[in-house]
């Protein structure tokens, strides 16, 4: 049971790390270049990813 919880926690943590590693630097670049259309799309992607993470948490 404890190992299942740790496994699920590790999956969630990995997803958050991926978001931080892959998405946030790109978002920072877009902000620096002031491309608001791209920023809006990227923020939508982040919202979707966080929603999936939230669903994983709720389902476990």
PQR file with spaces between the fields and no chain letter, atoms N, CA, C, O and H, PARSE charges and radii, in Angstrom:
ATOM       1  N    UNK     1       0.824   -1.188    0.000 -0.4000 1.5000
ATOM       2  CA   UNK     1       0.000    0.000    0.000 -0.0000 2.0000
ATOM       3  C    UNK     1       0.872    1.256    0.000  0.5500 1.7000
ATOM       4  O    UNK     1       0.661    2.162   -0.806 -0.5500 1.4000
ATOM       5  N    UNK     2       1.845    1.307    0.901 -0.4000 1.5000
ATOM       6  CA   UNK     2       2.729    2.464    0.970 -0.0000 2.0000
ATOM       7  C    UNK     2       3.528    2.617   -0.318  0.5500 1.7000
ATOM       8  O    UNK     2       3.768    3.734   -0.776 -0.5500 1.4000
ATOM       9  H    UNK     2       2.016    0.571    1.556  0.4000 1.0000
ATOM      10  N    UNK     3       3.943    1.486   -0.906 -0.4000 1.5000
ATOM      11  CA   UNK     3       4.705    1.555   -2.151 -0.0000 2.0000
ATOM      12  C    UNK     3       3.829    2.062   -3.294  0.5500 1.7000
ATOM      13  O    UNK     3       4.324    2.750   -4.187 -0.5500 1.4000
ATOM      14  H    UNK     3       3.748    0.578   -0.534  0.4000 1.0000
ATOM      15  N    UNK     4       2.538    1.733   -3.281 -0.4000 1.5000
ATOM      16  CA   UNK     4       1.620    2.245   -4.301 -0.0000 2.0000
ATOM      17  C    UNK     4       1.489    3.759   -4.197  0.5500 1.7000
ATOM      18  O    UNK     4       1.491    4.462   -5.208 -0.5500 1.4000
ATOM      19  H    UNK     4       2.136    1.174   -2.555  0.4000 1.0000
ATOM      20  N    UNK     5       1.378    4.248   -2.984 -0.4000 1.5000
ATOM      21  CA   UNK     5       1.267    5.689   -2.766 -0.0000 2.0000
ATOM      22  C    UNK     5       2.544    6.381   -3.215  0.5500 1.7000
ATOM      23  O    UNK     5       2.495    7.424   -3.867 -0.5500 1.4000
ATOM      24  H    UNK     5       1.377    3.677   -2.163  0.4000 1.0000
ATOM      25  N    UNK     6       3.689    5.801   -2.865 -0.4000 1.5000
ATOM      26  CA   UNK     6       4.962    6.387   -3.279 -0.0000 2.0000
ATOM      27  C    UNK     6       5.081    6.383   -4.794  0.5500 1.7000
ATOM      28  O    UNK     6       5.549    7.361   -5.377 -0.5500 1.4000
ATOM      29  H    UNK     6       3.729    4.953   -2.336  0.4000 1.0000
ATOM      30  N    UNK     7       4.668    5.309   -5.436 -0.4000 1.5000
ATOM      31  CA   UNK     7       4.723    5.222   -6.895 -0.0000 2.0000
ATOM      32  C    UNK     7       3.865    6.320   -7.530  0.5500 1.7000
ATOM      33  O    UNK     7       4.311    6.997   -8.456 -0.5500 1.4000
ATOM      34  H    UNK     7       4.287    4.515   -4.963  0.4000 1.0000
ATOM      35  N    UNK     8       2.648    6.494   -7.041 -0.4000 1.5000
ATOM      36  CA   UNK     8       1.761    7.527   -7.583 -0.0000 2.0000
ATOM      37  C    UNK     8       2.326    8.917   -7.317  0.5500 1.7000
ATOM      38  O    UNK     8       2.265    9.790   -8.183 -0.5500 1.4000
ATOM      39  H    UNK     8       2.285    5.944   -6.289  0.4000 1.0000
ATOM      40  N    UNK     9       2.872    9.124   -6.131 -0.4000 1.5000
ATOM      41  CA   UNK     9       3.491   10.406   -5.809 -0.0000 2.0000
ATOM      42  C    UNK     9       4.657   10.677   -6.744  0.5500 1.7000
ATOM      43  O    UNK     9       4.815   11.798   -7.228 -0.5500 1.4000
ATOM      44  H    UNK     9       2.922    8.415   -5.428  0.4000 1.0000
ATOM      45  N    UNK    10       5.473    9.667   -7.003 -0.4000 1.5000
ATOM      46  CA   UNK    10       6.605    9.826   -7.914 -0.0000 2.0000
ATOM      47  C    UNK    10       6.146   10.174   -9.322  0.5500 1.7000
ATOM      48  O    UNK    10       6.781   10.986   -9.994 -0.5500 1.4000
ATOM      49  H    UNK    10       5.344    8.757   -6.610  0.4000 1.0000
ATOM      50  N    UNK    11       5.045    9.568   -9.782 -0.4000 1.5000
ATOM      51  CA   UNK    11       4.510    9.883  -11.109 -0.0000 2.0000
ATOM      52  C    UNK    11       4.044   11.339  -11.177  0.5500 1.7000
ATOM      53  O    UNK    11       4.307   12.035  -12.158 -0.5500 1.4000
ATOM      54  H    UNK    11       4.529    8.908   -9.236  0.4000 1.0000
ATOM      55  N    UNK    12       3.358   11.787  -10.141 -0.4000 1.5000
ATOM      56  CA   UNK    12       2.884   13.172  -10.097 -0.0000 2.0000
ATOM      57  C    UNK    12       4.067   14.122  -10.040  0.5500 1.7000
ATOM      58  O    UNK    12       4.092   15.131  -10.746 -0.5500 1.4000
ATOM      59  H    UNK    12       3.144   11.221   -9.345  0.4000 1.0000
ATOM      60  N    UNK    13       5.039   13.806   -9.209 -0.4000 1.5000
ATOM      61  CA   UNK    13       6.225   14.639   -9.088 -0.0000 2.0000
ATOM      62  C    UNK    13       6.972   14.710  -10.417  0.5500 1.7000
ATOM      63  O    UNK    13       7.450   15.777  -10.802 -0.5500 1.4000
ATOM      64  H    UNK    13       5.019   12.987   -8.636  0.4000 1.0000
ATOM      65  N    UNK    14       7.074   13.600  -11.108 -0.4000 1.5000
ATOM      66  CA   UNK    14       7.733   13.561  -12.407 -0.0000 2.0000
ATOM      67  C    UNK    14       7.001   14.439  -13.418  0.5500 1.7000
ATOM      68  O    UNK    14       7.632   15.149  -14.201 -0.5500 1.4000
ATOM      69  H    UNK    14       6.686   12.733  -10.794  0.4000 1.0000
ATOM      70  N    UNK    15       5.676   14.390  -13.399 -0.4000 1.5000
ATOM      71  CA   UNK    15       4.891   15.227  -14.310 -0.0000 2.0000
ATOM      72  C    UNK    15       5.116   16.707  -14.021  0.5500 1.7000
ATOM      73  O    UNK    15       5.245   17.513  -14.943 -0.5500 1.4000
ATOM      74  H    UNK    15       5.163   13.813  -12.763  0.4000 1.0000
ATOM      75  N    UNK    16       5.163   17.061  -12.742 -0.4000 1.5000
ATOM      76  CA   UNK    16       5.418   18.455  -12.374 -0.0000 2.0000
ATOM      77  C    UNK    16       6.824   18.884  -12.774  0.5500 1.7000
ATOM      78  O    UNK    16       7.019   20.002  -13.252 -0.5500 1.4000
ATOM      79  H    UNK    16       5.058   16.407  -11.993  0.4000 1.0000
ATOM      80  N    UNK    17       7.800   18.008  -12.581 -0.4000 1.5000
ATOM      81  CA   UNK    17       9.172   18.321  -12.987 -0.0000 2.0000
ATOM      82  C    UNK    17       9.256   18.519  -14.498  0.5500 1.7000
ATOM      83  O    UNK    17       9.946   19.420  -14.974 -0.5500 1.4000
ATOM      84  H    UNK    17       7.641   17.100  -12.193  0.4000 1.0000
ATOM      85  N    UNK    18       8.555   17.676  -15.246 -0.4000 1.5000
ATOM      86  CA   UNK    18       8.534   17.820  -16.700 -0.0000 2.0000
ATOM      87  C    UNK    18       7.928   19.143  -17.121  0.5500 1.7000
ATOM      88  O    UNK    18       8.416   19.796  -18.043 -0.5500 1.4000
ATOM      89  H    UNK    18       7.995   16.943  -14.860  0.4000 1.0000
ATOM      90  N    UNK    19       6.873   19.531  -16.447 -0.4000 1.5000
ATOM      91  CA   UNK    19       6.243   20.818  -16.720 -0.0000 2.0000
ATOM      92  C    UNK    19       7.229   21.946  -16.463  0.5500 1.7000
ATOM      93  O    UNK    19       7.359   22.868  -17.269 -0.5500 1.4000
ATOM      94  H    UNK    19       6.477   19.001  -15.698  0.4000 1.0000
ATOM      95  N    UNK    20       7.915   21.867  -15.342 -0.4000 1.5000
ATOM      96  CA   UNK    20       8.887   22.900  -14.984 -0.0000 2.0000
ATOM      97  C    UNK    20      10.056   22.915  -15.963  0.5500 1.7000
ATOM      98  O    UNK    20      10.517   23.984  -16.365 -0.5500 1.4000
ATOM      99  H    UNK    20       7.810   21.119  -14.687  0.4000 1.0000
ATOM     100  N    UNK    21      10.533   21.746  -16.342 -0.4000 1.5000
ATOM     101  CA   UNK    21      11.703   21.637  -17.204 -0.0000 2.0000
ATOM     102  C    UNK    21      11.391   22.039  -18.646  0.5500 1.7000
ATOM     103  O    UNK    21      12.168   22.758  -19.273 -0.5500 1.4000
ATOM     104  H    UNK    21      10.159   20.878  -16.016  0.4000 1.0000
ATOM     105  N    UNK    22      10.262   21.579  -19.167 -0.4000 1.5000
ATOM     106  CA   UNK    22       9.976   21.749  -20.590 -0.0000 2.0000
ATOM     107  C    UNK    22       9.145   22.980  -20.910  0.5500 1.7000
ATOM     108  O    UNK    22       9.400   23.650  -21.910 -0.5500 1.4000
ATOM     109  H    UNK    22       9.631   20.994  -18.658  0.4000 1.0000
ATOM     110  N    UNK    23       8.180   23.282  -20.102 -0.4000 1.5000
ATOM     111  CA   UNK    23       7.206   24.305  -20.451 -0.0000 2.0000
ATOM     112  C    UNK    23       7.581   25.686  -19.942  0.5500 1.7000
ATOM     113  O    UNK    23       7.440   26.664  -20.677 -0.5500 1.4000
ATOM     114  H    UNK    23       7.973   22.737  -19.289  0.4000 1.0000
ATOM     115  N    UNK    24       8.045   25.795  -18.725 -0.4000 1.5000
ATOM     116  CA   UNK    24       8.307   27.110  -18.157 -0.0000 2.0000
ATOM     117  C    UNK    24       9.417   27.877  -18.877  0.5500 1.7000
ATOM     118  O    UNK    24       9.274   29.085  -19.065 -0.5500 1.4000
ATOM     119  H    UNK    24       8.159   25.001  -18.128  0.4000 1.0000
ATOM     120  N    UNK    25      10.521   27.236  -19.292 -0.4000 1.5000
ATOM     121  CA   UNK    25      11.526   27.994  -20.042 -0.0000 2.0000
ATOM     122  C    UNK    25      10.980   28.538  -21.370  0.5500 1.7000
ATOM     123  O    UNK    25      11.309   29.652  -21.777 -0.5500 1.4000
ATOM     124  H    UNK    25      10.637   26.255  -19.140  0.4000 1.0000
ATOM     125  N    UNK    26      10.151   27.744  -22.029 -0.4000 1.5000
ATOM     126  CA   UNK    26       9.556   28.198  -23.281 -0.0000 2.0000
ATOM     127  C    UNK    26       8.618   29.372  -23.023  0.5500 1.7000
ATOM     128  O    UNK    26       8.589   30.329  -23.797 -0.5500 1.4000
ATOM     129  H    UNK    26       9.883   26.839  -21.699  0.4000 1.0000
ATOM     130  N    UNK    27       7.862   29.301  -21.950 -0.4000 1.5000
ATOM     131  CA   UNK    27       6.966   30.392  -21.584 -0.0000 2.0000
ATOM     132  C    UNK    27       7.771   31.659  -21.284  0.5500 1.7000
ATOM     133  O    UNK    27       7.378   32.756  -21.680 -0.5500 1.4000
ATOM     134  H    UNK    27       7.885   28.524  -21.321  0.4000 1.0000
ATOM     135  N    UNK    28       8.880   31.505  -20.593 -0.4000 1.5000
ATOM     136  CA   UNK    28       9.740   32.654  -20.293 -0.0000 2.0000
ATOM     137  C    UNK    28      10.244   33.295  -21.577  0.5500 1.7000
ATOM     138  O    UNK    28      10.262   34.520  -21.692 -0.5500 1.4000
ATOM     139  H    UNK    28       9.199   30.614  -20.271  0.4000 1.0000
ATOM     140  N    UNK    29      10.654   32.480  -22.545 -0.4000 1.5000
ATOM     141  CA   UNK    29      11.130   32.998  -23.827 -0.0000 2.0000
ATOM     142  C    UNK    29      10.022   33.773  -24.533  0.5500 1.7000
ATOM     143  O    UNK    29      10.268   34.840  -25.095 -0.5500 1.4000
ATOM     144  H    UNK    29      10.640   31.484  -22.452  0.4000 1.0000
ATOM     145  N    UNK    30       8.804   33.238  -24.504 -0.4000 1.5000
ATOM     146  CA   UNK    30       7.675   33.906  -25.148 -0.0000 2.0000
ATOM     147  C    UNK    30       7.385   35.254  -24.491  0.5500 1.7000
ATOM     148  O    UNK    30       7.099   36.240  -25.169 -0.5500 1.4000
ATOM     149  H    UNK    30       8.604   32.371  -24.048  0.4000 1.0000
ATOM     150  N    UNK    31       7.463   35.280  -23.175 -0.4000 1.5000
ATOM     151  CA   UNK    31       7.224   36.538  -22.463 -0.0000 2.0000
ATOM     152  C    UNK    31       8.284   37.558  -22.851  0.5500 1.7000
ATOM     153  O    UNK    31       7.974   38.727  -23.083 -0.5500 1.4000
ATOM     154  H    UNK    31       7.696   34.478  -22.623  0.4000 1.0000
ATOM     155  N    UNK    32       9.524   37.117  -22.920 -0.4000 1.5000
ATOM     156  CA   UNK    32      10.601   38.021  -23.310 -0.0000 2.0000
ATOM     157  C    UNK    32      10.385   38.560  -24.719  0.5500 1.7000
ATOM     158  O    UNK    32      10.728   39.707  -25.006 -0.5500 1.4000
ATOM     159  H    UNK    32       9.775   36.168  -22.732  0.4000 1.0000
ATOM     160  N    UNK    33       9.821   37.741  -25.595 -0.4000 1.5000
ATOM     161  CA   UNK    33       9.572   38.162  -26.970 -0.0000 2.0000
ATOM     162  C    UNK    33       8.192   38.800  -27.133  0.5500 1.7000
ATOM     163  O    UNK    33       7.855   39.267  -28.221 -0.5500 1.4000
ATOM     164  H    UNK    33       9.542   36.809  -25.361  0.4000 1.0000
ATOM     165  N    UNK    34       7.400   38.825  -26.075 -0.4000 1.5000
ATOM     166  CA   UNK    34       6.076   39.444  -26.038 -0.0000 2.0000
ATOM     167  C    UNK    34       5.147   38.911  -27.125  0.5500 1.7000
ATOM     168  O    UNK    34       4.437   39.682  -27.771 -0.5500 1.4000
ATOM     169  H    UNK    34       7.674   38.445  -25.192  0.4000 1.0000
ATOM     170  N    UNK    35       5.150   37.592  -27.328 -0.4000 1.5000
ATOM     171  CA   UNK    35       4.239   36.972  -28.285 -0.0000 2.0000
ATOM     172  C    UNK    35       3.017   36.481  -27.512  0.5500 1.7000
ATOM     173  O    UNK    35       2.987   35.351  -27.026 -0.5500 1.4000
ATOM     174  H    UNK    35       5.726   36.965  -26.804  0.4000 1.0000
ATOM     175  N    UNK    36       2.031   37.334  -27.409 -0.4000 1.5000
ATOM     176  CA   UNK    36       0.884   37.054  -26.542 -0.0000 2.0000
ATOM     177  C    UNK    36       0.045   35.877  -27.019  0.5500 1.7000
ATOM     178  O    UNK    36      -0.510   35.152  -26.194 -0.5500 1.4000
ATOM     179  H    UNK    36       2.055   38.253  -27.804  0.4000 1.0000
ATOM     180  N    UNK    37      -0.062   35.670  -28.317 -0.4000 1.5000
ATOM     181  CA   UNK    37      -0.817   34.524  -28.828 -0.0000 2.0000
ATOM     182  C    UNK    37      -0.192   33.215  -28.400  0.5500 1.7000
ATOM     183  O    UNK    37      -0.889   32.300  -27.961 -0.5500 1.4000
ATOM     184  H    UNK    37       0.389   36.260  -28.988  0.4000 1.0000
ATOM     185  N    UNK    38       1.131   33.121  -28.526 -0.4000 1.5000
ATOM     186  CA   UNK    38       1.834   31.907  -28.108 -0.0000 2.0000
ATOM     187  C    UNK    38       1.732   31.715  -26.601  0.5500 1.7000
ATOM     188  O    UNK    38       1.569   30.592  -26.122 -0.5500 1.4000
ATOM     189  H    UNK    38       1.698   33.864  -28.883  0.4000 1.0000
ATOM     190  N    UNK    39       1.827   32.807  -25.858 -0.4000 1.5000
ATOM     191  CA   UNK    39       1.734   32.730  -24.398 -0.0000 2.0000
ATOM     192  C    UNK    39       0.374   32.169  -23.993  0.5500 1.7000
ATOM     193  O    UNK    39       0.291   31.314  -23.111 -0.5500 1.4000
ATOM     194  H    UNK    39       1.959   33.719  -26.247  0.4000 1.0000
ATOM     195  N    UNK    40      -0.684   32.644  -24.628 -0.4000 1.5000
ATOM     196  CA   UNK    40      -2.029   32.165  -24.310 -0.0000 2.0000
ATOM     197  C    UNK    40      -2.139   30.667  -24.580  0.5500 1.7000
ATOM     198  O    UNK    40      -2.705   29.936  -23.768 -0.5500 1.4000
ATOM     199  H    UNK    40      -0.617   33.339  -25.344  0.4000 1.0000
ATOM     200  N    UNK    41      -1.605   30.202  -25.708 -0.4000 1.5000
ATOM     201  CA   UNK    41      -1.640   28.773  -26.023 -0.0000 2.0000
ATOM     202  C    UNK    41      -0.851   27.962  -25.000  0.5500 1.7000
ATOM     203  O    UNK    41      -1.314   26.917  -24.544 -0.5500 1.4000
ATOM     204  H    UNK    41      -1.144   30.797  -26.367  0.4000 1.0000
ATOM     205  N    UNK    42       0.336   28.438  -24.640 -0.4000 1.5000
ATOM     206  CA   UNK    42       1.183   27.716  -23.691 -0.0000 2.0000
ATOM     207  C    UNK    42       0.523   27.661  -22.319  0.5500 1.7000
ATOM     208  O    UNK    42       0.579   26.632  -21.645 -0.5500 1.4000
ATOM     209  H    UNK    42       0.712   29.287  -25.011  0.4000 1.0000
ATOM     210  N    UNK    43      -0.100   28.753  -21.902 -0.4000 1.5000
ATOM     211  CA   UNK    43      -0.806   28.741  -20.620 -0.0000 2.0000
ATOM     212  C    UNK    43      -1.965   27.751  -20.648  0.5500 1.7000
ATOM     213  O    UNK    43      -2.261   27.115  -19.637 -0.5500 1.4000
ATOM     214  H    UNK    43      -0.146   29.588  -22.450  0.4000 1.0000
ATOM     215  N    UNK    44      -2.615   27.619  -21.789 -0.4000 1.5000
ATOM     216  CA   UNK    44      -3.669   26.614  -21.933 -0.0000 2.0000
ATOM     217  C    UNK    44      -3.123   25.207  -21.780  0.5500 1.7000
ATOM     218  O    UNK    44      -3.751   24.353  -21.154 -0.5500 1.4000
ATOM     219  H    UNK    44      -2.374   28.136  -22.610  0.4000 1.0000
ATOM     220  N    UNK    45      -1.930   24.964  -22.362 -0.4000 1.5000
ATOM     221  CA   UNK    45      -1.287   23.655  -22.220 -0.0000 2.0000
ATOM     222  C    UNK    45      -0.963   23.370  -20.758  0.5500 1.7000
ATOM     223  O    UNK    45      -1.184   22.261  -20.270 -0.5500 1.4000
ATOM     224  H    UNK    45      -1.420   25.658  -22.871  0.4000 1.0000
ATOM     225  N    UNK    46      -0.441   24.372  -20.065 -0.4000 1.5000
ATOM     226  CA   UNK    46      -0.107   24.207  -18.646 -0.0000 2.0000
ATOM     227  C    UNK    46      -1.369   23.885  -17.850  0.5500 1.7000
ATOM     228  O    UNK    46      -1.363   23.002  -16.993 -0.5500 1.4000
ATOM     229  H    UNK    46      -0.261   25.273  -20.461  0.4000 1.0000
ATOM     230  N    UNK    47      -2.441   24.601  -18.136 -0.4000 1.5000
ATOM     231  CA   UNK    47      -3.704   24.357  -17.437 -0.0000 2.0000
ATOM     232  C    UNK    47      -4.168   22.922  -17.663  0.5500 1.7000
ATOM     233  O    UNK    47      -4.611   22.256  -16.728 -0.5500 1.4000
ATOM     234  H    UNK    47      -2.446   25.319  -18.832  0.4000 1.0000
ATOM     235  N    UNK    48      -4.067   22.447  -18.905 -0.4000 1.5000
ATOM     236  CA   UNK    48      -4.472   21.074  -19.212 -0.0000 2.0000
ATOM     237  C    UNK    48      -3.618   20.058  -18.456  0.5500 1.7000
ATOM     238  O    UNK    48      -4.139   19.091  -17.900 -0.5500 1.4000
ATOM     239  H    UNK    48      -3.707   22.988  -19.664  0.4000 1.0000
ATOM     240  N    UNK    49      -2.296   20.282  -18.439 -0.4000 1.5000
ATOM     241  CA   UNK    49      -1.401   19.354  -17.745 -0.0000 2.0000
ATOM     242  C    UNK    49      -1.691   19.332  -16.248  0.5500 1.7000
ATOM     243  O    UNK    49      -1.722   18.268  -15.630 -0.5500 1.4000
ATOM     244  H    UNK    49      -1.872   21.067  -18.890  0.4000 1.0000
ATOM     245  N    UNK    50      -1.902   20.509  -15.672 -0.4000 1.5000
ATOM     246  CA   UNK    50      -2.219   20.564  -14.244 -0.0000 2.0000
ATOM     247  C    UNK    50      -3.567   19.907  -13.962  0.5500 1.7000
ATOM     248  O    UNK    50      -3.749   19.290  -12.912 -0.5500 1.4000
ATOM     249  H    UNK    50      -1.876   21.373  -16.174  0.4000 1.0000
ATOM     250  N    UNK    51      -4.504   20.036  -14.888 -0.4000 1.5000
ATOM     251  CA   UNK    51      -5.798   19.370  -14.732 -0.0000 2.0000
ATOM     252  C    UNK    51      -5.652   17.861  -14.716  0.5500 1.7000
ATOM     253  O    UNK    51      -6.306   17.176  -13.929 -0.5500 1.4000
ATOM     254  H    UNK    51      -4.356   20.537  -15.741  0.4000 1.0000
ATOM     255  N    UNK    52      -4.785   17.333  -15.595 -0.4000 1.5000
ATOM     256  CA   UNK    52      -4.557   15.886  -15.618 -0.0000 2.0000
ATOM     257  C    UNK    52      -3.894   15.427  -14.325  0.5500 1.7000
ATOM     258  O    UNK    52      -4.228   14.368  -13.795 -0.5500 1.4000
ATOM     259  H    UNK    52      -4.255   17.889  -16.235  0.4000 1.0000
ATOM     260  N    UNK    53      -2.959   16.221  -13.818 -0.4000 1.5000
ATOM     261  CA   UNK    53      -2.308   15.884  -12.549 -0.0000 2.0000
ATOM     262  C    UNK    53      -3.343   15.892  -11.424  0.5500 1.7000
ATOM     263  O    UNK    53      -3.354   15.001  -10.574 -0.5500 1.4000
ATOM     264  H    UNK    53      -2.688   17.082  -14.249  0.4000 1.0000
ATOM     265  N    UNK    54      -4.207   16.899  -11.428 -0.4000 1.5000
ATOM     266  CA   UNK    54      -5.259   16.974  -10.410 -0.0000 2.0000
ATOM     267  C    UNK    54      -6.173   15.754  -10.485  0.5500 1.7000
ATOM     268  O    UNK    54      -6.555   15.197   -9.455 -0.5500 1.4000
ATOM     269  H    UNK    54      -4.199   17.623  -12.119  0.4000 1.0000
ATOM     270  N    UNK    55      -6.523   15.341  -11.698 -0.4000 1.5000
ATOM     271  CA   UNK    55      -7.365   14.152  -11.862 -0.0000 2.0000
ATOM     272  C    UNK    55      -6.682   12.908  -11.305  0.5500 1.7000
ATOM     273  O    UNK    55      -7.328   12.073  -10.672 -0.5500 1.4000
ATOM     274  H    UNK    55      -6.214   15.794  -12.535  0.4000 1.0000
ATOM     275  N    UNK    56      -5.363   12.781  -11.542 -0.4000 1.5000
ATOM     276  CA   UNK    56      -4.626   11.633  -11.007 -0.0000 2.0000
ATOM     277  C    UNK    56      -4.687   11.624   -9.485  0.5500 1.7000
ATOM     278  O    UNK    56      -4.861   10.576   -8.862 -0.5500 1.4000
ATOM     279  H    UNK    56      -4.839   13.460  -12.057  0.4000 1.0000
ATOM     280  N    UNK    57      -4.542   12.799   -8.904 -0.4000 1.5000
ATOM     281  CA   UNK    57      -4.576   12.895   -7.442 -0.0000 2.0000
ATOM     282  C    UNK    57      -5.954   12.508   -6.919  0.5500 1.7000
ATOM     283  O    UNK    57      -6.065   11.767   -5.943 -0.5500 1.4000
ATOM     284  H    UNK    57      -4.400   13.650   -9.410  0.4000 1.0000
ATOM     285  N    UNK    58      -6.996   13.006   -7.563 -0.4000 1.5000
ATOM     286  CA   UNK    58      -8.361   12.722   -7.113 -0.0000 2.0000
ATOM     287  C    UNK    58      -8.722   11.255   -7.280  0.5500 1.7000
ATOM     288  O    UNK    58      -9.476   10.708   -6.475 -0.5500 1.4000
ATOM     289  H    UNK    58      -6.906   13.609   -8.356  0.4000 1.0000
ATOM     290  N    UNK    59      -8.192   10.613   -8.313 -0.4000 1.5000
ATOM     291  CA   UNK    59      -8.539    9.222   -8.597 -0.0000 2.0000
ATOM     292  C    UNK    59      -7.740    8.224   -7.766  0.5500 1.7000
ATOM     293  O    UNK    59      -7.997    7.023   -7.839 -0.5500 1.4000
ATOM     294  H    UNK    59      -7.580   11.057   -8.967  0.4000 1.0000
ATOM     295  N    UNK    60      -6.791    8.691   -6.990 -0.4000 1.5000
ATOM     296  CA   UNK    60      -5.978    7.759   -6.192 -0.0000 2.0000
ATOM     297  C    UNK    60      -6.139    7.996   -4.744  0.5500 1.7000
ATOM     298  O    UNK    60      -5.528    7.302   -3.933 -0.5500 1.4000
ATOM     299  H    UNK    60      -6.582    9.667   -6.930  0.4000 1.0000
